[in-house]
Amino acid sequence: MGWLWRLLFGSDDPAAPLRLAWSRTFSPTCSADAGLRYSMGMELIFEVRDAEEGGYCARALGHGIFTEAETWEELRANVLEAVSVHFEDGPAHPRLVQLHYVKDELIPVEAA
């Protein structure tokens, strides 16, 4: 499995998502009447890429949170605001936000 799989599920084991889903479903931080609740230690991971028109765009993995900005500092502020709005009515808020910058670069290899 790849690095993203290990990042999301913590191992190369293909059954890891099932164990993760089971632990979230039956953990003490969950309740049937309130739906799935995250622990107070929840961390959100945003994938950050260069925007085609300049600046940056960011999306949260596993959540419908998207934002963009012209500078890195502006992106950080926009991400925090988007997270705050997304979780404002929820029972728990994330403790940490990780910005994972991804840069795609194509490098031509000349024929020898």
C-alpha positions, -999 to +999 in steps of 0.1 A: +000+000+000+011+036-005+020+064+018-014+079+017-030+046+029-005+045+058-013+082+066-051+076+066-052+042+083-019+039+101-007+006+085-004-012+052-030-037+064-060-038+040-083-045+069-073-013+087-103+008+075-126-018+088-110-018+123-110+020+122-147+021+114-154-005+141-135+014+167-153+046+159-186+029+159-182+012+192-159+036+211-170+054+242-170+087+224-199+075+201-235+074+208-264+060+187-287+089+194-262+117+184-245+099+155-208+095+151-188+118+175-151+123+173-129+124+203-116+158+214-082+148+200-094+146+164-070+159+138-081+172+104-058+168+075-060+192+046-044+185+012-030+217-001-021+222-038-011+251-060-042+267-076-042+269-114-048+307-113-022+312-085-023+309-048-034+277-030-065+255-027-071+232+003-095+204+010-101+184+041-097+146+038-130+129+048-149+162+052-166+186+029-144+215+037-128+235+009-110+269+008-085+288-012-062+318-008-035+339-024-008+335+003+001+308+028-008+330+058-042+338+042-047+301+036-040+292+073-066+318+084-092+306+058-087+270+069-092+278+105-124+298+097-137+271+074-132+244+102-148+267+127-179+271+105-181+235+096-181+223+132-199+252+149-231+231+156-213+199+163-207+182+196-169+182+192-143+203+174-109+192+160-079+199+182-054+200+154-053+209+117-025+196+095-018+213+062-002+187+038+013+205+008+013+185-024+033+196-054+030+178-087+060+183-109+067+166-142+104+162-151+112+150-186+137+122-188+157+125-220+163+093-240+198+081-236 
